[in-house]
Amino acid sequence: MTEMAGLLDMLKLARRMLDNAKPFRAALARRTVEGRAGAGLVTARMNGNGELLGLEFAASVMNSGDRDMLADLIIAAVNDARKRSEALKIEAIKEMTGGIDLSAFGIDPAGWI
């Protein structure tokens, strides 16, 4: 019976975390990160929820006329920003779960926030 009680406790904890996820999602939406490519020729700004907020380009890259290079730099900057955004999300998950690694139980809270 103690195994069942332990399972019920885990389910209650998961429910509390789901209930608490909304404020974390809102907090992540207010935090921003920047990804850069080409030594700062292109900068992508993204929030902690992975939403692209803006792109900035150095004048030199805009004047180069090299569309393929510009496309590659945009992709690299967005990917860099996405990695940084995911790092913010991981930190929020750690805070939300009190540092408990739920993946050991087959639970991925990343979709919760």
C-alpha positions in Angstrom: 0.0 0.0 0.0 2.9 2.4 0.6 3.9 2.2 -3.1 0.4 3.4 -3.9 0.6 6.2 -1.4 4.0 7.2 -2.9 2.5 7.3 -6.4 -0.4 9.4 -5.2 2.0 11.8 -3.6 3.9 12.1 -6.9 0.7 12.7 -8.7 -0.3 15.4 -6.2 3.1 17.0 -6.7 2.8 17.0 -10.5 -0.7 18.6 -10.2 0.7 21.4 -8.0 3.5 22.0 -10.5 1.0 22.2 -13.3 -1.0 24.7 -11.3 2.1 26.7 -10.7 3.3 26.7 -14.3 1.3 29.6 -15.4 3.2 32.3 -13.4 6.5 30.7 -14.7 5.3 30.9 -18.3 4.4 34.6 -17.8 7.8 35.3 -16.2 9.6 33.6 -19.1 7.6 35.8 -21.5 9.0 38.9 -19.9 12.6 37.7 -20.0 14.7 38.1 -23.1 17.9 36.6 -24.5 20.0 37.5 -27.5 21.6 35.2 -30.0 24.4 36.4 -32.2 26.1 35.2 -35.4 29.0 36.5 -37.5 30.7 38.3 -34.6 27.5 40.3 -34.0 26.6 41.0 -37.6 23.1 39.5 -36.9 21.4 39.5 -33.5 18.2 37.7 -32.7 16.1 38.6 -29.7 13.8 35.9 -28.2 11.8 35.6 -25.0 12.0 32.6 -22.5 9.0 31.0 -24.2 11.0 30.7 -27.4 9.1 33.5 -29.3 11.3 35.5 -31.7 10.9 39.2 -30.8 13.3 40.8 -33.2 16.3 40.7 -35.5 19.0 43.3 -35.9 21.5 43.5 -38.7 24.8 45.4 -39.0 24.8 47.8 -41.9 27.8 46.0 -43.4 25.9 42.7 -43.8 22.9 44.5 -45.3 25.1 46.3 -47.8 27.0 43.2 -48.8 24.4 42.0 -51.2 25.2 38.4 -50.2 21.7 37.0 -49.5 22.9 33.4 -48.8 25.4 34.7 -46.2 22.6 36.8 -44.6 20.2 33.8 -44.5 22.9 31.6 -42.9 23.6 34.3 -40.3 19.9 34.7 -39.5 19.6 31.0 -39.0 22.6 30.8 -36.8 21.5 33.8 -34.6 18.0 32.4 -34.2 19.4 29.0 -33.2 21.8 30.7 -30.7 18.9 32.6 -29.2 16.7 29.5 -29.0 19.5 27.7 -27.1 19.7 30.5 -24.6 15.9 30.6 -24.4 15.8 26.9 -23.6 18.4 27.5 -20.8 16.0 30.0 -19.2 13.2 27.4 -19.4 15.4 24.7 -17.8 16.2 27.1 -14.9 12.5 27.9 -14.5 11.7 24.1 -14.5 14.3 23.5 -11.8 12.8 26.3 -9.7 9.3 25.1 -10.3 10.1 21.5 -9.3 12.3 22.4 -6.4 15.2 20.8 -8.2 13.5 17.4 -8.6 14.5 15.7 -11.8 11.1 14.4 -13.0 12.7 12.7 -16.1 13.6 9.9 -13.8 9.9 9.2 -13.5 9.3 9.5 -17.2 7.8 13.0 -16.8 8.9 15.9 -19.0 7.7 19.2 -17.5 9.1 21.3 -20.4 5.7 21.2 -22.1 4.1 22.5 -19.0 5.6 26.0 -19.3 
